[in-house]
């Protein structure tokens, strides 16, 4: 079983955003969540209940493909399934309301400033050096692709 570091969603959110720095990844998550919501609504509206799990499967398919093909990282849902599900819903809402750009900017600024990110959160450069946490240069390059 994978180790879990985040004790609450607030500490998880910016890690989640750091794993979704490319616009294409976020677009695929948005489309998958939208299709899942439509499938669930159709299941409720028509009584065709098999549409609901199909919608959820669609969400994960879109998300996982985007992580492997676009973002080139491992989906957070493998380590944090509950927080990742909530993260997808928050991401959907932040994209819909036009606020995700602010979150991406915060992460991009931290990464460009030498902050380190790992599964447990973000660390300023001096903390990262003192504790042997390396900066993921792959994420820094992703910041330019927002």
N, C-alpha and C positions, 0 to 999 in steps of 0.2 A: 504494500500500500504506500502511495506517495505521501511525503511529508506535507503538512499544511501549516503555513505560517500566519496567514491573515486571520485575525480574531473577529473582524467585523468587515462589513462591506465598504465602509469609508476608507479603510486602509488598503483595500483591494482595488478600488476604482482606478487609481492612476497606474497601477501595474497593468490592469486590464487595458487601459488606453495605450500603454506602451507596446502592447501586443497587437494593436490595431492602428498603427501609424499610417499605413498606406490607404489612400482614399478608396482604392478598389476593394480592399478587404472590408472596409466599413460599408461600402455599397452592397457587397454580396451578403453581409450580415443583415442589412436593412431589407433587402429583397427577400431573403429567407424568412425573416420574422414577419414581414408583410404577408407572404404566402401562407405562413402558418396561421396567422390571425384570420385570414380569409377562409382557410380550410376549417378552422375551429368554428367560425361563425356559420359556415355552410353545414357543418355537422349538427350544430344546435338547431339551426333553422329548418333543416330537412329531416332530422332524425337519422341521418346516415352517419352513424357514430364512427365508422372506420376512417372517416375523413380526418378526425382529430389526430390520431397517432400518425397518419400520413403527413399532416401539416408539421408536426413536431419533427418527424424524420427529415422533412424537407429543410427545415431550419438548420439542423445539424449538418446535412449534406452541403448546403451552401456555405456554412461557416467553415467546415473542415477543408473543403476544396480551396476556399480563399486563403486559409492559413498555409496550406502546402504549396499552392500555385502562385500566390501573390505575395504574401507576407514572409514566406519561407521560415515559419516558426511552428512550434507545437501548440495546438489549441489549449487554452487555459482550462477548458472543460475536462481535460484528462486529470487535472490535479484538483481543481476547484469546481466541481459540477454545479453546485448550488449557486455560488457567487457568479459563475459564468452565465448561468441562465438569467439571473437578475441583471448582470452586466449587459446581456443582449437586449433586455427590455429597456434598460436605462439608455443604452446606446441608441436604440430605436427612437426613444423619446427625445434625446439630445439632438439627433439628426433632424427629426421632424420639426423641432422648435428652433433649429439653427444655432444651438449652443455647443455642439461638439467641437467646433473650431477652437474655442477657448481652452478646452481640456487638452487638445492636441498641442496647442501652443505652449501650455505649461510644461508638458512632458518634453517637447522639443527643446525648450529653453534649458530645462534641467540637463538633458542629455548633452546638448551643445556646451554647457558649462562644466562638463566633466563629472557630473553626478553619475553614480553607478545605479543600476537597477538589477534586482534579482527577484526571486519568487517572494521575498519578504518585504520588498518596498524599494524606495529611493533613498540614496545616501549621498550627502555632500562629499566632495573629493577627499577631504581629510579623514572622514569617517571610513570611507571605502578603503583608503590606503591602510589605515590603522587596523582594519579587520580583514584585510585580504580579499575584498570584494572587487572584482574586475569590472570595468566599464564594458558593456556589450556594444562594440563598435558597429555591429550590424544594425542596432536600433538607431544609432546616431546617423547612419546613412539613410535610414528610413525617414528620419525627421525632415530631411530635405525633399522627400517625395510626397509630403502631405498634400 
